[in-house]
């Protein structure tokens, strides 16, 4: 799935959900090293766990961040209810 981000440096987030687990998270744009790290850290986690850990993180004075945008993407796709 692809999620178009808002309010952050990255432009979009691509991810897959396979058997209830998050896989192949990749961000387009943004801080490449940090975002690769986020993708590796959330690999194999349930969407609900990712949301609970990343939701609400802010970047500087912004009201959101790339990790928060990943949580929002998963919630918008309906994975917070699992």
C-alpha positions as CSV (number, residue, x, y, z in Angstrom):
1,X,0.0,0.0,0.0
2,X,1.1,3.6,-0.5
3,X,0.3,6.5,1.8
4,X,0.9,10.1,0.8
5,X,2.3,11.9,3.7
6,X,1.5,15.4,4.9
7,X,3.5,17.9,6.9
8,X,6.8,16.1,6.8
9,X,9.9,15.9,4.5
10,X,9.0,12.5,3.2
11,X,6.6,12.4,0.3
12,X,5.1,8.9,0.8
13,X,5.3,5.6,2.6
14,X,5.0,2.2,1.0
15,X,4.3,-0.9,3.1
16,X,2.8,-4.4,3.0
17,X,0.7,-6.3,5.6
18,X,1.3,-10.0,5.3
19,X,-0.5,-12.4,7.8
20,X,-1.2,-9.5,10.1
21,X,2.4,-8.2,10.2
22,X,4.1,-5.1,8.7
23,X,6.7,-5.7,6.0
24,X,8.8,-3.8,3.5
25,X,8.2,-0.3,4.9
26,X,9.9,2.3,2.8
27,X,9.7,6.1,2.8
28,X,10.2,8.3,-0.3
29,X,12.1,11.4,0.6
30,X,13.0,12.6,4.0
31,X,16.0,11.6,6.2
32,X,17.1,8.4,4.4
33,X,19.1,6.8,7.1
34,X,16.6,7.4,9.9
35,X,13.7,6.3,7.8
36,X,15.5,3.1,6.7
37,X,16.0,2.5,10.4
38,X,12.3,2.9,11.2
39,X,11.5,0.5,8.4
40,X,13.9,-2.1,9.9
41,X,12.7,-1.6,13.4
42,X,9.0,-2.1,12.6
43,X,9.6,-5.1,10.3
44,X,7.4,-8.0,11.4
45,X,5.4,-6.0,14.0
46,X,1.7,-5.9,14.1
47,X,0.1,-2.7,12.9
48,X,-1.5,-2.1,16.4
49,X,2.0,-2.3,18.0
50,X,3.5,0.1,15.5
51,X,0.6,2.6,16.0
52,X,0.9,2.4,19.8
53,X,4.7,3.1,19.6
54,X,4.8,5.8,16.9
55,X,1.6,7.7,17.1
56,X,2.0,11.3,18.3
57,X,5.7,11.6,17.8
58,X,6.5,15.1,16.6
59,X,9.5,16.4,14.5
60,X,10.7,19.8,15.8
61,X,7.9,22.3,15.8
62,X,5.8,20.2,13.4
63,X,2.6,18.6,14.7
64,X,3.6,15.3,13.1
65,X,6.7,13.3,12.0
66,X,7.5,10.5,9.6
67,X,7.0,7.9,12.3
68,X,3.6,9.5,13.2
69,X,2.7,9.5,9.5
70,X,3.3,5.7,9.4
71,X,1.0,5.3,12.4
72,X,-1.6,7.5,10.6
73,X,-1.3,5.5,7.4
74,X,-2.0,2.3,9.3
75,X,-4.9,3.8,11.2
76,X,-6.4,5.2,8.0
77,X,-6.2,1.7,6.5
78,X,-8.2,0.4,9.4
79,X,-5.4,-1.6,11.2
80,X,-5.9,0.1,14.6
81,X,-9.0,-1.9,15.1
82,X,-7.2,-5.3,14.9
